Amino acid sequence: MARFNFTQDLEEPDLWAAENVAAGAGRPPIHVMIQTDGEEPDSSASKVVKAIIDNLDEQILAAAEFLLDNYSYEHYKKLGIEDDQLLKEETAEAMAEKAVLRALWLFDEDGDGYELWFTLPWDPVHTYDVEFEDGAPVSCSVND
């Protein structure tokens, strides 16, 4: 298995990032960040990232339930968003189809806690960050 090329953030030396990481067929590349004690992530961290990426379909579907909590057809329709950008039905499957994964942020090299960051076609301003603990989504925050 190839190791990801992580680069240290000069402003935050405990944060390492890999750009343009393949996230599976039909998905754009993502940004991957790992919080460390300042040391470069080792090959075991790359294995953790690969394991998460290998299960993205299931994880995105699980995250979609939390993304739905921040969605209202009526709200976005009043803002003038076209129907083709909105969900045809308010289901996790429909949300998983519309949500675009942009980043994966691991809170440590073990990958016990991490976030998947999404953008949604009806909201160009925010990211929707779904936090996972032990592989299960636990919360969603909306960020600028």
C-alpha positions in Angstrom: 0.0 0.0 0.0 1.3 3.4 -0.9 1.8 5.9 1.9 0.1 9.2 1.7 2.3 12.3 1.3 1.5 14.4 4.4 2.9 17.9 4.7 3.2 19.7 8.0 1.1 22.9 8.5 3.7 25.6 9.4 1.2 27.5 11.5 -0.1 24.4 13.3 2.8 22.0 13.6 0.5 19.3 15.1 -1.5 19.2 11.9 -0.5 17.3 8.8 -2.3 17.3 5.5 -2.4 15.3 2.2 -3.9 17.0 -0.9 -5.9 15.5 -3.7 -6.4 12.1 -2.1 -8.5 9.7 -4.3 -11.8 9.1 -2.5 -13.3 6.4 -4.8 -15.0 6.3 -8.2 -17.4 9.1 -8.9 -16.0 11.3 -6.1 -13.7 14.3 -6.4 -10.3 14.0 -4.6 -10.4 15.1 -0.9 -8.2 16.9 1.6 -7.0 14.6 4.4 -5.7 16.1 7.7 -4.3 14.2 10.7 -3.7 15.7 14.2 -0.4 14.4 15.7 2.0 15.2 18.5 4.0 17.1 15.9 5.6 14.0 14.3 4.9 13.1 10.7 2.2 10.4 10.5 3.7 7.0 10.0 2.5 4.1 7.7 0.0 3.0 10.2 -1.8 6.3 9.9 -1.9 5.8 6.1 -3.5 2.4 6.7 -6.2 4.1 9.0 -6.9 6.7 6.3 -7.2 3.9 3.6 -9.5 1.9 5.8 -11.8 4.9 6.2 -11.7 5.7 2.5 -12.5 2.1 1.6 -15.7 2.3 3.6 -16.9 5.8 2.5 -20.1 4.6 0.9 -21.4 3.3 4.2 -20.0 6.3 6.2 -21.5 8.9 3.8 -24.9 7.2 4.1 -24.6 7.2 7.9 -23.5 10.9 7.8 -26.4 11.8 5.6 -28.9 11.2 8.5 -27.1 14.0 10.4 -27.0 16.2 7.2 -30.8 15.9 7.0 -31.1 17.5 10.4 -29.8 20.7 8.8 -32.0 20.6 5.7 -35.4 22.2 4.9 -36.8 22.1 1.4 -39.1 25.1 2.2 -36.2 27.2 3.6 -33.9 26.7 0.6 -36.9 27.1 -1.9 -37.7 30.5 -0.3 -34.0 31.4 -0.9 -34.5 30.8 -4.6 -32.6 27.6 -5.0 -33.7 25.6 -8.1 -35.5 22.3 -7.5 -32.9 20.4 -9.4 -30.3 21.3 -6.7 -32.6 20.3 -3.8 -33.5 16.8 -2.6 -36.4 15.2 -4.4 -37.2 13.3 -1.2 -35.8 13.8 2.3 -34.0 10.5 2.8 -30.5 9.6 3.7 -30.0 8.0 0.3 -31.1 11.2 -1.5 -28.8 13.3 0.8 -25.9 10.9 0.2 -26.3 11.5 -3.5 -26.2 15.3 -3.3 -23.6 15.7 -0.5 -20.0 16.2 -1.8 -17.3 15.0 0.5 -14.5 17.5 0.6 -12.2 16.5 3.5 -11.4 13.9 6.2 -9.9 15.2 9.4 -8.6 12.6 11.9 -8.3 13.8 15.5 -5.3 11.4 16.1 -3.4 8.8 14.2 -5.5 5.9 15.5 -8.6 7.2 13.7 -10.9 6.6 16.6 -12.4 10.1 16.1 -12.6 12.0 12.9 -14.8 14.3 10.8 -16.1 14.1 7.2 -16.6 17.6 5.7 -19.3 18.0 3.1 -20.5 20.8 0.8 -24.1 20.8 -0.3 -25.3 22.2 -3.7 -27.9 24.5 -2.1 -25.5 26.1 0.4 -22.2 27.4 -1.2 -21.1 29.2 2.0 -20.9 26.4 4.6 -19.3 23.1 5.2 -21.3 20.4 7.0 -18.9 18.5 9.3 -20.1 15.2 10.6 -18.1 13.8 13.5 -17.5 10.1 13.9 -16.5 8.2 17.0 -15.4 4.6 16.7 -16.8 4.5 13.1 -20.3 5.9 13.9 -21.6 9.4 13.3 -22.3 11.3 16.5 -22.9 15.0 15.5 -23.0 17.5 12.7 -21.8 21.1 12.8 -22.2 23.8 10.2 -19.1 26.0 9.6 -18.1 28.9 7.4 
